[in-house]
């Protein structure tokens, strides 16, 4: 088995999960009988699922020359269905599902396809796409690693061909979160001067969510002006997150447009006019060298955030015309202290 040589300091806490997926990948790559595989990864938010998947992609493509890895983030695209995502990833717009399979099969490669934030696209259509892989890809060239951002999996949809293997990621315990924080701080100057009590408080308050723990740490460091943090700054960071849970979810999303939307909405807790929202979004994108979405695309992105339960978005019509005000509240924003 390939040893964990890349970024080992980030993986030591998920060695068992890595090895389980790697064994299945070895079976897939070395099998004489054509077979496709579906690995379903689920678990608590911030439990290292995406990090481990990207690590496996790096290791696998280094190990096998005939393996091609494709990473698809369903959160950052408003397309629906596996083949719609593959169309974009492989520049095959206009191709049917059968034609896409034909193109991939003729390449004589096997494919490791990681679908992150899969809850955004998993429905009956997705199940139909999976069945087409079994029917239309006889060489067995797909190893699908489907990642759910929560622990809820629609088994009724995924319980079909190709054979599936569920793997659950439990939350980190406080001692593991502390190890992650220490690893992060080891690369920062003067980090050894941080108060142990403050770091232990962050480890407990995060509730096993590594991304939240790092968000608390970064906010506390910002409050301290870049100086070593103490308990006082951690309490202030927790207060800010409690009052404005957008701060927590901003660090959960990988899509730059979704990040900008959450940042803008966090500045207007009482509501903001639609026109003002679009103007602020466009300006923030431009300032950060991000190409802004058009008005309709922006709405689609907001709906994606709603489906992912990161946002509750309401439009309040005051009069006729474009005088509507939107009020947004952030979901899943509590911390466990």
N, C-alpha and C positions, 0 to 999 in steps of 0.2 A: 504494500500500500504506500502511496506517495506520502511522504512526511509533510507536516505543516511548516514549510520553510518560508512562505511569504507572510509578512505581517504576523508573526507568531504571537506577539504581545496582545493582539486584538482577538485572538482565537482560543486562547487556552480555556476559556470558560464554556466553550461550545464544542469541545473535542468529540464528545460522544455523538452529537447530532451530525457533525462533519463526517465522521467515520461511517455512520449509517447511510448517509446519502452517497458517499464515495463508493461504498461496496456495491450499491445498486448501479451506480454509473459504470463501475468496472464490469459488472454482469452485462450491462447494455452494450458496452464497447467490445467485449470479448466473446459475446454469444455467437455461436454458429447459426442458430435458428433466428430468423428475422423477428424482431420484437420491438415495439415501442413501449415506453414506460411513462407513467404519470406519478410524480411525487408531490403530495399535497402538504405544504408546510403551513402551519398555523401557530398561533400563540399570542401572548400578551404584547401590547405595543412596547417598543423599545427593548425587545428581548434578543436582538441581534440577527434576525432572520435575513434581512437584506445584505448585511455585511458578510454573513457566511455564504450566501448565494454568490456574491461577487468574488469571494475568495475561491470558491469551487470553480467558477468560470476561468479564473486565471490559471489555477493549477491544472485543470483538465485540458485546456488548449495547449499548455506546455507539454503535457504528457502524451497526447494523441494528435498527430498531425492531420488526421482525416476528420477531426471534430471541429465544427464551427459553432461558436457560442453567440447567441442573440439575446440581448436584454431588452424586455418590453415593459415599460412602466404604464400600466393602464390608467393611472391617476393623471398623467400628464397629457393624455390624448382623449378626445371625445369620440373616438371611433369605438364601435362595438363589435365584438367577435374576434376570435383568434386570427382568422385570415385577414380581417381588416387591419389588424396591427401588423401582421406579416407583410401585407402589401406595402405599407409605409416603410418598414424596416429594411425590406429587400428591394425597394424601388420598383414594385410590381403593380403599380396602380392600373386598374382596368382589367387585371387578370382575375379569372374565376378561381374558386377554391381548388378545383381539379387541376387547373393550369399551374397554380402556385405549387401544388404537390409535385406535379410533373417536372417543373423547373428545378426544384430542390432535389428530387430523386436523381435527375440526370447529372447533378453535380458530383455524384458518387461520394458525397460526404455524409457523415452523421451529424445531427444537430442537437445541441444542448440549448433549449429555449427556456429562459427564465421569465415568468410573467409575474411582476410585482404588483401589489395592491389589486389582486385579482377580483376582489369583491365588487369592483367597479364595472366588471364586464361579464361576470359569471351569471348566465341565465340559460334558458332552453336553447338559444342559438349557439351558445358556447358549447353546450353538450353535443349538439349536432355537429359542430366543428370537430370535436374529439372523435366522434364516430367515423367521420370522413378520413381521419388519419389512419384508423385501423383498416378501413376498406380501400383507401386509395394510395397507401404508402406501404406496399408489400415488403419492401426491403427492411422495414422497421427502423427508420432513420430518425425518430424523434424521441428525445428524452426531455419531457416537460417537467419543469420545476415551478409549480404554481404556489405563490406566496399570498396568504391572506393577512391583512393588517389587523385582524382580530382573531379570537379563538373560535368564532362561529363559522362552520363550514356547511354549505348546502349539499350534503352527501346525496340527497335525492337526485341532484343534477349531475354530480360527478361519479356516481356509482355505475360506471359503464366502461366500455373499451376505450383506450387501452387499460391494462391492469394498473390499479392505483395503490400507492403506499403512503399512508398518512404519517406525518412526523410532527409532534407537538413540542413547542418551545415554552417551557415554564418561565415565570418571571425570575429575574435575578433576586437573590436575597441581599440584605444590606451589606454583608461583607464582600460580596461580589461587586456590588456597585462601588464600594470603596476602592476596590482594586482597579476598576475602570477609571475612576477619578484620579487615582495615584498615577496610573499609566499616562493619562492625558496631561497631568501637571508635571510629569517628569521631563517634558519637552519645553517647559516654560521657565524662564529665569526667575529666581527667587521664590519659586513655588513651594520649596521646602519650608518656608516660613509660615505657610498657611496653618491656621489653628486646627488641630485634630478634632476638637469638639464641633467646629463648623462643618468639617467634611463628613463627620459621622451624622450630623443633623441632615445634611443633604441626602446622604445614603438612605436614611430612614424616610424622609419626606417624599422621595421619588416613587415610593411604592413599587420598586423593582423595575422601573422604567429608566433605562440607561440614557435615552435621549432627553428625558425630562431632567434627570440628574445633571447632565451637562448644561442644559438650559439654565437651571438654577445657579450652577457654578459660574457660568459666563455672566449672568445678570448680576450676581453678587460681586464679581470682579469689577464689573462696570461701575457699580455703586461705590466701590472702594477706590475708584480711580486707578485701577491697575495694581494697587498695593495688595499685599497678602490679606486675605479675607479673614474675618472672625465671625462669631455667632451673630453679632448685630447686623452685619451686611446680609447674612443668609436669611434672617428673619424679615428684613426689608424686601429682599428678593421674593420671598414666599408671599408677602403681603401684596406686592405688585402683581404677581401671577394670579393670586386669588381674586383681586379686584379686576384684573384684565386678563382672562384666560386665553385671549388671542396670543399672548406671548408664548404660551406653551405650544399651541398648535402651529405657530409660525415655524417652529423648529422641527415639526413632524413631516412637513411636505418637501418633496424633492423638486417639484415643478416651480420654476421661478415666477411664473405668472400667478399661481396660487399663493405663493409667499407674498407677493406684492399686494394682492387683493386683501389678504388677512391683515397686513400692515396698515393699509389705508383704512379699513373698517375699524381697526382697533383705536384709531384716533377720533372716531365719532360714535361714542357709545350711545348717544341720544338719537342718532339717526343722521343721515346725510342725503341730500337731493341726488337723484340719479345722475344728473348732468355733472354735479360736483364730484361724485364718485368716479365717473369715467375720466374726468379731467385730472384728478389726483392720481388715479391709476396710471394714466398715460404719461404724466410727468415723472412719476417715480420710476417707471420702466425706462424712460429716456435717460434719466439721471444715472441709472445703473446699467446703461448700455444693453437694455433688453428691448427687442422690437415689440411694441404694444400690440395687443389683439384688437381687432375691430369690435364694434359695439356688440354685435350678435355673438361673436366668439367669446367675448367677455361673459355674457350671460350663460353660455354653455359651460364655461369654466366654473362659474358660481354654482350651477346646478350639480356639477361633479362633486364639489366640496359638500353640498347638501347630502348627496347620496352616500358620501363617505362619513356622514355624521360628524363633520368638523364644523358645520355652520348651520344656523337656523336663520334663514333670510326671508324677511317679510317686506312687502311693498305697501305703503300707506298712501292712498290717493287723496290728496287734499282738495283738488279741483280738477276741472277738465284740463287736458293738455299735459305737458311734461313738467308738472309741479310735484310729482310723486316723491315721497321720502322713503328711503329704505332703512329698515332697522335690522341689524344683524346681531345675534348672540352666539357665543362660542360654546360648543358642546364638548363634553369630556374634558372639562377644564379644571377639575378638582385635584388637589394634591393630598396625599395621606401623610399627616404629621403625627 
